[in-house]
Amino acid sequence: MSSTRKTALRGALLGLALAGPALADDTPTTAGAVDRLKGLANETVGGAKRGVGNLTDDEALKAEGRDQKLRGQAQQERGKAKDAVENALDK
């Protein structure tokens, strides 16, 4: 793959990462929901980075994507735990 194409793919990916998820007005904003949404965004961007890393044979980008995806999964679990605590306190 050409250097120009690799740079373009990385630029597009960075744009996705910086944009982040857009929250609608009716999106729940509990601490758990926010963590779950951020985690989902990190998982998605991490998966995209891994995909681009695979296409471009960029080991560093693949590793970065794998790490970001794992952080996203952990963030989602943290959000679920926060929701469970909040629900238990509400009872």
C-alpha positions as CSV (number, residue, x, y, z in Angstrom):
1,M,0.0,0.0,0.0
2,S,1.4,3.4,-0.9
3,S,2.5,5.9,1.7
4,T,-0.1,8.4,0.6
5,R,-2.9,5.9,1.0
6,K,-1.7,4.9,4.5
7,T,-1.5,8.6,5.5
8,A,-5.1,9.1,4.2
9,L,-6.4,6.1,6.1
10,R,-4.8,7.2,9.3
11,G,-6.2,10.7,8.8
12,A,-9.7,9.4,8.3
13,L,-9.4,7.2,11.3
14,L,-8.1,10.1,13.5
15,G,-11.1,12.1,12.4
16,L,-13.4,9.3,13.6
17,A,-11.6,9.1,16.9
18,L,-11.8,12.9,17.5
19,A,-15.4,13.2,16.6
20,G,-16.6,10.9,19.4
21,P,-20.2,9.8,19.8
22,A,-22.9,12.3,19.5
23,L,-25.5,12.1,22.3
24,A,-29.2,12.7,21.4
25,D,-31.3,14.8,23.8
26,D,-33.1,11.7,25.0
27,T,-29.9,9.7,25.8
28,P,-29.7,8.7,29.4
29,T,-27.0,10.5,31.2
30,T,-26.4,8.4,34.2
31,A,-22.8,7.8,35.0
32,G,-23.2,4.2,33.9
33,A,-24.8,5.1,30.6
34,V,-22.1,7.6,29.8
35,D,-19.4,5.0,30.6
36,R,-21.1,2.4,28.4
37,L,-21.4,4.9,25.5
38,K,-17.8,6.0,25.7
39,G,-16.8,2.4,26.0
40,L,-18.7,1.5,22.9
41,A,-17.1,4.4,21.0
42,N,-13.6,3.2,22.1
43,E,-14.4,-0.3,21.1
44,T,-15.6,0.8,17.6
45,V,-12.6,3.1,17.0
46,G,-10.2,0.5,18.3
47,G,-11.6,-2.1,16.0
48,A,-11.3,0.4,13.1
49,K,-7.7,1.1,14.0
50,R,-6.9,-2.7,14.0
51,G,-8.6,-3.0,10.6
52,V,-6.5,-0.2,9.1
53,G,-3.4,-1.6,10.8
54,N,-4.1,-5.0,9.2
55,L,-4.6,-3.4,5.8
56,T,-1.5,-1.3,6.0
57,D,0.7,-3.9,7.8
58,D,1.2,-1.3,10.6
59,E,1.9,-3.3,13.7
60,A,1.9,-0.2,16.0
61,L,-1.6,0.8,14.8
62,K,-2.9,-2.8,15.2
63,A,-1.6,-2.8,18.8
64,E,-3.0,0.6,19.5
65,G,-6.4,-0.5,18.2
66,R,-6.3,-3.7,20.2
67,D,-5.5,-1.7,23.4
68,Q,-8.2,0.9,22.7
69,K,-10.8,-1.9,22.1
70,L,-9.9,-3.5,25.4
71,R,-10.1,-0.2,27.2
72,G,-13.6,0.3,25.7
73,Q,-14.7,-3.1,26.9
74,A,-13.5,-2.3,30.4
75,Q,-15.3,1.0,30.2
76,Q,-18.5,-0.7,29.3
77,E,-18.2,-3.1,32.2
78,R,-17.5,-0.2,34.6
79,G,-20.7,1.4,33.3
80,K,-22.7,-1.7,33.9
81,A,-21.3,-2.0,37.4
82,K,-22.3,1.7,38.1
83,D,-25.8,1.0,36.9
84,A,-26.1,-2.1,39.1
85,V,-25.0,-0.1,42.1
86,E,-27.4,2.8,41.3
87,N,-30.3,0.3,40.8
88,A,-29.5,-1.4,44.1
89,L,-29.5,2.0,45.9
90,D,-32.8,3.0,44.3
91,K,-34.6,0.0,45.7
